């Protein structure tokens, strides 16, 4: 799992053109000696320094400070105010001035002042000296040659080329059905669907000219077509949907990493399916506890991002489920801490494409051409590997070949009509 900033930093290291680093380490609001059960610090003067971290490195430390501890079971309570972009604070301590080598790291999860205790029992303590130079890089800032906006533009161009050559990102999405409705607007950035399901029953994915449009017939939809005309992306199903997908709400807050969620009433939801929480699409594999707990949840599907959600956020059943190939999403400055939603095999060719463009800016045409050739070769290899495992849409006759039977349009697909 890589961050967007990892790709940006791979490019910057190869240019080379480092971005800015975190400002001077986080502010210390207080350092108070305390006594706790099992405190590990001795009765002595303890010297300490601290640094701030990003996913790409660590800052230099502040000058050493000291605090006097008396008695036993000692610890130190620190209150820090971390600058934006900080992911952790490292505290180095020792009873000898200038030898602060006992490191404890504290993750940063808030922009508000943060209280931590150094010396609690069971803390993982590392033997490590503070760094002498800062590597706490901020990919969303400018370098001396390459601006942050330009770096992200290069990334988005590379993503577009990877989709063109290697094919899209395999993913799933869905829409909520509405009773007696056949056409639905699709907001996900897909360009091809391979498989589809209605209420868990397989559907046949067909060209639009195979759709039956003579009259309304509500039922279990059996065939689906995907139409993309300019900015409009729609799916059409037949028979028309015989129910409206369920909707409820979260009955407890949901973190961005949770793999289960709680609703007020999940009755009527498919036991295995997709749901949309606010703007995030998720997959779930089980409903328990009287229809209130959805578990086995995979987050951030269909090109959406895993995010935290408040209690009472709407939960919508996406009972028309689709799988296929989507476009790569675009990224903008400020999103370096987001997980990049592409196959891991794409990461290296993305950097090659971006670096080729940089060499072209520098008028090093030979290097630009060589790098672009390496990119195309690698993208082609990924495309061939993808095609070997690609499952094409299949046409499965269910009802026989009598084309006068409205349930079997052109001998393909299937559907259960509800009288």
C-alpha positions as CSV (number, residue, x, y, z in Angstrom):
1,X,0.0,0.0,0.0
2,X,1.6,3.3,-1.2
3,X,0.7,6.9,-0.6
4,X,0.3,9.5,-3.4
5,X,3.3,11.2,-1.8
6,X,5.4,8.1,-2.2
7,X,5.1,8.4,-6.0
8,X,5.9,12.2,-5.9
9,X,8.9,11.5,-3.7
10,X,10.2,8.8,-6.0
11,X,10.2,11.4,-8.8
12,X,11.8,14.1,-6.7
13,X,14.6,11.8,-5.5
14,X,15.4,11.0,-9.2
15,X,15.3,14.5,-10.5
16,X,16.7,15.3,-7.8
17,X,14.7,18.1,-6.4
18,X,13.7,17.8,-2.8
19,X,10.6,19.6,-1.5
20,X,10.5,21.5,1.7
21,X,10.6,19.8,5.1
22,X,8.5,20.2,8.3
23,X,9.1,23.5,10.1
24,X,11.0,23.5,13.4
25,X,9.8,20.6,15.6
26,X,6.5,20.7,17.3
27,X,5.9,23.1,20.1
28,X,6.3,21.8,23.7
29,X,3.6,23.3,25.8
30,X,4.6,21.6,29.0
31,X,6.8,18.8,30.5
32,X,5.6,17.7,33.9
33,X,7.1,15.0,36.2
34,X,4.3,12.6,37.3
35,X,4.1,9.4,39.4
36,X,2.2,6.4,37.9
37,X,1.9,2.8,38.8
38,X,4.8,1.0,37.1
39,X,6.5,4.2,35.9
40,X,9.9,3.3,34.5
41,X,12.0,6.5,35.0
42,X,14.4,6.7,37.9
43,X,14.7,9.4,40.5
44,X,17.2,11.6,38.6
45,X,17.4,14.5,36.1
46,X,16.2,13.3,32.8
47,X,17.4,15.0,29.6
48,X,15.1,14.9,26.5
49,X,14.8,16.1,22.9
50,X,12.0,15.6,20.4
51,X,11.5,15.5,16.7
52,X,8.5,15.4,14.3
53,X,7.9,12.9,11.5
54,X,6.1,12.7,8.2
55,X,5.7,9.4,6.2
56,X,8.9,10.4,4.4
57,X,11.3,11.2,7.2
58,X,12.2,12.8,10.5
59,X,13.1,16.4,11.5
60,X,16.2,17.5,13.4
61,X,15.7,17.6,17.2
62,X,15.2,20.7,19.4
63,X,18.0,21.5,21.9
64,X,18.0,19.3,24.9
65,X,15.9,20.2,28.0
66,X,15.7,18.6,31.4
67,X,13.2,17.7,34.1
68,X,14.0,16.6,37.7
69,X,12.3,13.4,38.9
70,X,12.0,12.4,42.5
71,X,11.0,9.1,44.2
72,X,9.9,6.0,42.3
73,X,7.4,5.0,39.6
74,X,8.3,8.1,37.6
75,X,7.1,9.3,34.2
76,X,7.0,12.6,32.3
77,X,3.8,14.0,30.9
78,X,4.3,16.1,27.7
79,X,1.8,18.3,26.0
80,X,2.8,19.0,22.3
81,X,1.3,21.0,19.5
82,X,2.1,19.4,16.3
83,X,2.4,21.3,13.0
84,X,0.2,20.3,10.1
85,X,1.6,17.3,8.3
86,X,3.1,15.6,11.4
87,X,2.3,11.9,11.7
88,X,4.4,11.1,14.8
89,X,6.5,12.7,17.6
90,X,9.7,11.0,18.6
91,X,10.9,11.7,22.2
92,X,14.6,10.9,23.0
93,X,15.6,10.7,26.7
94,X,18.5,9.8,28.9
95,X,19.8,10.5,32.4
96,X,23.1,11.8,30.9
97,X,23.2,15.2,29.1
98,X,24.0,14.8,25.4
99,X,23.3,11.1,25.3
100,X,19.6,11.1,24.5
101,X,19.3,7.6,22.9
102,X,16.2,6.1,24.4
103,X,13.5,6.7,21.9
104,X,9.7,6.3,22.2
105,X,7.5,7.3,19.3
106,X,4.0,8.7,19.7
107,X,1.6,8.7,16.7
108,X,-0.2,12.0,16.0
109,X,-3.9,11.7,15.3
110,X,-5.1,15.3,15.9
111,X,-4.2,18.9,15.2
112,X,-5.2,19.9,18.7
113,X,-2.6,19.9,21.5
114,X,-1.7,16.3,22.3
115,X,-0.8,14.8,25.7
116,X,1.6,11.9,25.9
117,X,3.4,10.1,28.8
118,X,7.0,9.0,28.5
119,X,7.9,6.2,31.0
120,X,4.6,4.3,31.1
121,X,5.0,0.5,31.7
122,X,5.2,-1.6,28.6
123,X,6.2,1.2,26.2
124,X,8.4,0.1,23.3
125,X,11.8,1.8,23.8
126,X,14.3,1.9,21.0
127,X,18.0,2.6,21.3
128,X,18.6,5.3,18.7
129,X,20.3,8.7,18.5
130,X,18.4,11.8,17.1
131,X,19.0,12.6,13.4
132,X,21.5,15.3,12.5
133,X,19.6,16.6,9.4
134,X,15.9,16.8,8.5
135,X,14.3,14.3,6.1
136,X,10.7,15.2,7.2
137,X,9.8,16.0,3.6
138,X,6.4,17.5,2.6
139,X,5.6,16.3,-1.0
140,X,2.9,19.0,-1.3
141,X,5.4,21.8,-1.3
142,X,7.6,23.2,-4.1
143,X,11.2,22.2,-4.8
144,X,13.8,24.5,-6.3
145,X,13.0,23.2,-9.8
146,X,9.7,21.4,-9.7
147,X,6.6,23.0,-8.1
148,X,4.0,20.9,-6.3
149,X,1.3,21.7,-8.8
150,X,3.6,20.6,-11.7
151,X,4.5,17.3,-9.8
152,X,0.8,16.4,-9.4
153,X,0.1,17.3,-13.1
154,X,2.8,14.9,-14.2
155,X,1.3,12.2,-12.0
156,X,-2.2,12.6,-13.4
157,X,-0.8,12.6,-17.0
158,X,1.1,9.4,-16.2
159,X,-2.1,7.8,-14.7
160,X,-4.0,8.6,-17.9
161,X,-1.3,7.0,-20.1
162,X,-1.3,3.9,-17.9
163,X,-5.1,3.5,-18.3
164,X,-4.7,4.0,-22.1
165,X,-2.0,1.4,-22.5
166,X,-2.4,-1.1,-19.6
167,X,-6.2,-0.9,-19.2
168,X,-8.2,0.5,-16.3
169,X,-8.2,-0.3,-12.6
170,X,-10.3,-3.4,-11.9
171,X,-13.0,-2.4,-9.3
172,X,-16.6,-2.7,-8.3
173,X,-19.4,-0.2,-7.9
174,X,-23.1,-0.1,-7.8
175,X,-26.4,1.8,-7.9
176,X,-29.5,1.7,-5.8
177,X,-32.5,0.3,-7.8
178,X,-35.8,2.1,-7.9
179,X,-39.0,0.2,-8.5
180,X,-40.3,0.2,-12.1
181,X,-37.2,2.1,-13.2
182,X,-34.9,0.9,-16.0
183,X,-32.3,3.6,-16.5
184,X,-29.9,4.9,-13.8
185,X,-27.2,7.6,-13.8
186,X,-23.7,6.3,-12.9
187,X,-21.4,8.6,-11.1
188,X,-18.4,6.2,-10.9
189,X,-15.5,6.7,-13.4
190,X,-15.9,3.3,-15.2
191,X,-15.5,2.8,-18.9
192,X,-16.3,-0.9,-19.2
193,X,-18.3,-3.4,-17.2
194,X,-17.6,-7.2,-17.3
195,X,-20.1,-8.5,-14.8
196,X,-23.3,-7.3,-13.2
197,X,-25.7,-8.6,-10.5
198,X,-29.3,-7.6,-9.5
199,X,-30.1,-8.5,-5.9
200,X,-27.2,-10.9,-6.1
201,X,-28.5,-12.7,-9.2
202,X,-26.0,-12.6,-12.2
203,X,-27.0,-10.4,-15.1
204,X,-25.9,-10.5,-18.7
205,X,-23.9,-7.4,-19.9
206,X,-25.0,-6.6,-23.4
207,X,-24.8,-3.9,-26.1
208,X,-27.6,-1.3,-25.9
209,X,-29.2,-2.6,-29.1
210,X,-30.0,-5.8,-27.3
211,X,-32.2,-4.1,-24.7
212,X,-36.0,-4.7,-24.8
213,X,-37.7,-1.4,-24.8
214,X,-41.3,-2.3,-25.9
215,X,-43.1,-2.0,-22.6
216,X,-42.7,-2.0,-18.8
217,X,-42.2,-5.3,-17.0
218,X,-41.0,-5.1,-13.4
219,X,-39.1,-8.1,-12.2
220,X,-35.6,-9.4,-11.3
221,X,-33.5,-7.5,-13.8
222,X,-31.6,-10.0,-16.0
223,X,-29.7,-7.9,-18.7
224,X,-27.8,-4.6,-18.4
225,X,-26.2,-2.3,-20.9
226,X,-23.8,0.6,-20.2
227,X,-24.0,3.7,-22.2
228,X,-21.5,6.6,-22.2
229,X,-22.5,9.5,-24.4
230,X,-20.2,12.5,-23.7
231,X,-20.4,13.4,-20.0
232,X,-23.4,11.2,-19.4
233,X,-22.8,7.7,-18.1
234,X,-25.9,5.5,-17.6
235,X,-26.8,1.9,-17.1
236,X,-30.1,0.4,-18.4
237,X,-31.6,-2.8,-17.0
238,X,-34.4,-5.1,-18.1
239,X,-36.8,-6.2,-16.7
240,X,-37.3,-2.9,-14.8
241,X,-36.4,-3.1,-11.2
242,X,-39.1,-4.7,-9.0
243,X,-38.0,-3.0,-5.8
244,X,-36.3,0.1,-4.4
245,X,-32.9,-0.5,-2.6
246,X,-33.0,-0.1,1.1
247,X,-31.8,3.0,3.0
248,X,-30.9,3.5,6.6
249,X,-28.3,5.4,8.7
250,X,-25.3,4.8,10.8
251,X,-26.1,4.2,14.5
252,X,-22.5,5.0,15.6
253,X,-19.6,7.0,14.2
254,X,-17.4,5.1,11.7
255,X,-13.6,5.6,11.5
256,X,-11.8,5.6,8.2
257,X,-10.2,2.2,8.9
258,X,-13.1,0.2,10.5
259,X,-14.0,-3.1,8.9
260,X,-17.6,-3.1,10.3
261,X,-20.4,-0.6,10.9
262,X,-23.6,-0.4,12.8
263,X,-27.0,0.7,11.4
264,X,-30.3,1.3,13.1
265,X,-32.2,-1.2,11.0
266,X,-30.6,-3.3,8.2
267,X,-33.7,-5.4,7.4
268,X,-34.2,-5.8,3.7
269,X,-30.5,-5.3,2.8
270,X,-28.9,-8.1,0.8
271,X,-26.9,-10.3,3.2
272,X,-23.8,-9.9,0.9
273,X,-23.6,-6.6,-1.0
274,X,-22.5,-3.1,-1.6
275,X,-23.6,0.1,0.3
276,X,-22.8,3.8,0.0
277,X,-22.1,5.7,3.2
278,X,-22.2,9.4,2.5
279,X,-20.0,9.4,-0.7
280,X,-18.0,6.3,0.1
281,X,-18.8,2.9,-1.5
282,X,-18.1,-0.2,0.6
283,X,-18.5,-4.0,0.2
284,X,-19.8,-6.1,3.1
285,X,-20.0,-9.8,3.5
286,X,-22.3,-10.4,6.5
287,X,-25.1,-8.9,8.5
288,X,-25.4,-10.0,12.1
289,X,-26.9,-8.9,15.5
290,X,-30.5,-8.8,14.4
291,X,-29.7,-7.0,11.1
292,X,-27.8,-4.1,12.6
293,X,-24.0,-5.0,12.3
294,X,-22.5,-5.1,8.8
295,X,-19.1,-6.9,8.9
296,X,-16.4,-8.1,6.6
297,X,-16.3,-4.5,5.1
298,X,-13.9,-3.4,2.4
299,X,-13.6,0.3,2.2
300,X,-13.1,2.9,-0.6
301,X,-14.5,0.9,-3.6
302,X,-15.5,2.2,-7.0
303,X,-12.9,5.0,-7.0
304,X,-14.1,6.5,-3.7
305,X,-11.9,7.2,-0.7
306,X,-12.2,5.5,2.7
307,X,-13.3,8.3,5.1
308,X,-14.6,8.8,8.6
309,X,-18.4,9.2,8.9
310,X,-20.6,10.6,11.7
311,X,-23.5,8.9,13.4
312,X,-26.7,9.3,11.3
313,X,-24.8,9.3,8.0
314,X,-27.0,7.8,5.3
315,X,-26.4,4.2,4.4
316,X,-27.8,3.3,0.9
317,X,-28.0,-0.3,-0.5
318,X,-26.5,-0.5,-3.9
319,X,-28.3,-3.7,-5.0
320,X,-27.4,-3.3,-8.7
321,X,-23.7,-4.4,-8.4
322,X,-21.2,-3.9,-11.2
323,X,-17.6,-4.9,-11.8
324,X,-15.2,-3.8,-14.5
325,X,-12.6,-1.3,-15.4
326,X,-12.5,2.2,-14.2
327,X,-10.4,5.3,-15.0
328,X,-7.7,6.2,-12.6
329,X,-8.8,9.0,-10.3
330,X,-6.9,12.3,-10.4
331,X,-5.0,13.8,-7.5
332,X,-4.3,17.3,-6.4
333,X,-1.9,19.2,-4.2
334,X,-2.6,18.4,-0.5
335,X,-3.5,14.7,-1.1
336,X,0.0,13.2,-0.5
337,X,-1.2,11.3,2.5
338,X,-3.9,9.4,0.5
339,X,-3.5,5.8,-0.6
340,X,-2.9,5.8,-4.3
341,X,-5.7,3.7,-5.9
342,X,-3.8,1.8,-8.5
343,X,-2.3,-1.7,-8.8
344,X,1.2,-1.9,-7.2
345,X,2.7,-2.9,-10.5
346,X,1.8,0.5,-11.9
347,X,4.0,2.5,-9.5
348,X,7.3,2.1,-11.2
349,X,6.1,2.9,-14.7
350,X,4.3,5.9,-13.4
351,X,7.6,7.3,-12.1
352,X,9.3,6.6,-15.4
353,X,6.7,8.5,-17.3
354,X,6.9,11.5,-14.9
355,X,10.7,11.5,-15.0
356,X,10.6,11.4,-18.8
357,X,8.6,14.5,-18.9
358,X,11.0,16.3,-16.5
359,X,14.0,15.4,-18.7
360,X,12.0,16.8,-21.6
361,X,11.6,20.1,-19.6
362,X,15.4,20.1,-19.1
363,X,15.8,19.6,-22.9
364,X,17.5,16.3,-22.4
365,X,15.7,14.7,-25.3
366,X,17.8,11.5,-25.4
367,X,17.1,10.7,-21.7
368,X,13.4,11.6,-22.2
369,X,13.0,9.3,-25.1
370,X,14.8,6.4,-23.4
371,X,12.7,6.8,-20.2
372,X,9.5,7.0,-22.3
373,X,10.5,3.8,-24.1
374,X,11.0,2.0,-20.8
375,X,7.6,3.2,-19.6
376,X,5.8,2.0,-22.8
377,X,7.5,-1.4,-22.6
378,X,6.6,-1.8,-18.9
379,X,3.0,-0.7,-19.5
380,X,2.6,-3.1,-22.4
381,X,3.9,-6.0,-20.3
382,X,1.3,-5.1,-17.6
383,X,-1.4,-5.0,-20.2
384,X,-0.5,-8.4,-21.6
385,X,-0.5,-9.9,-18.1
386,X,-3.9,-8.3,-17.5
387,X,-5.4,-9.7,-20.8
388,X,-4.3,-13.2,-19.9
389,X,-6.6,-13.2,-16.9
390,X,-9.4,-11.0,-18.4
391,X,-12.9,-12.5,-18.4
392,X,-15.0,-11.2,-21.2
393,X,-18.8,-10.6,-21.0
394,X,-20.6,-13.8,-21.7
395,X,-24.0,-14.3,-23.3
396,X,-25.9,-17.0,-21.5
397,X,-29.3,-18.2,-22.9
398,X,-31.6,-19.1,-20.1
399,X,-35.0,-19.3,-21.5
400,X,-34.3,-20.8,-24.9
401,X,-34.0,-19.2,-28.3
402,X,-37.6,-18.2,-28.9
403,X,-37.1,-14.4,-29.6
404,X,-40.9,-13.8,-29.4
405,X,-40.7,-14.6,-25.7
406,X,-40.3,-11.1,-24.1
407,X,-38.3,-12.7,-21.3
408,X,-35.5,-13.7,-23.7
409,X,-34.6,-10.8,-25.9
410,X,-32.5,-12.0,-28.9
411,X,-31.9,-15.3,-27.0
412,X,-29.7,-13.8,-24.3
413,X,-30.1,-12.8,-20.7
414,X,-32.8,-13.8,-18.4
415,X,-35.3,-12.2,-16.0
416,X,-38.2,-13.2,-13.7
417,X,-41.3,-11.3,-14.5
418,X,-43.6,-10.4,-11.7
419,X,-47.3,-10.5,-12.5
